[in-house]
Amino acid sequence: MNEARAVANLIGNGVATIAIAKWEETFDRATVDAVIAEQRGDIPRRIIVVTHEAQH
């Protein structure tokens, strides 16, 4: 039961993160697509570093 609660919490946190990013208009779909493509192996891996200072 505790493991199910942990999984539900993880999924909920991910959904909430995306929802808030879209609400604040900071969700970058191109970056999401690039990360997913890297994880699938569709494109070579590269390091993406975004700092808080770089966004301002």
C-alpha positions in Angstrom: 0.0 0.0 0.0 2.8 2.4 0.9 4.5 1.8 -2.5 1.2 2.6 -4.3 1.0 5.9 -2.4 4.6 6.7 -3.4 3.9 6.0 -7.1 0.7 8.1 -7.0 2.5 10.9 -5.3 5.3 10.8 -8.0 2.8 10.9 -10.8 0.8 13.7 -9.1 3.9 15.8 -8.6 4.9 15.4 -12.3 1.4 16.4 -13.5 1.3 19.4 -11.1 4.7 20.5 -12.4 3.6 20.5 -16.0 0.3 22.1 -15.1 1.9 25.0 -13.3 4.5 25.5 -16.0 1.8 25.7 -18.6 -0.2 28.1 -16.4 2.8 30.4 -15.9 3.6 30.0 -19.6 7.1 28.7 -19.0 6.5 25.2 -20.4 8.9 24.6 -23.2 7.5 21.9 -25.5 10.6 21.8 -27.7 12.9 21.0 -24.7 10.5 18.3 -23.5 10.5 16.7 -27.0 14.3 16.9 -27.2 14.7 15.2 -23.8 12.2 12.5 -24.7 14.0 11.9 -28.1 17.3 11.7 -26.2 15.9 9.1 -23.7 14.5 7.0 -26.6 17.9 7.1 -28.4 16.4 8.9 -31.4 19.1 11.6 -31.2 22.5 11.7 -29.6 22.6 12.7 -25.9 23.7 16.2 -25.1 23.8 18.1 -21.8 21.2 20.7 -21.3 21.8 23.1 -18.4 19.3 25.8 -17.6 20.0 27.9 -14.6 17.7 30.4 -12.9 20.0 33.3 -13.8 20.0 32.3 -17.5 16.3 32.7 -17.8 16.2 36.4 -16.8 
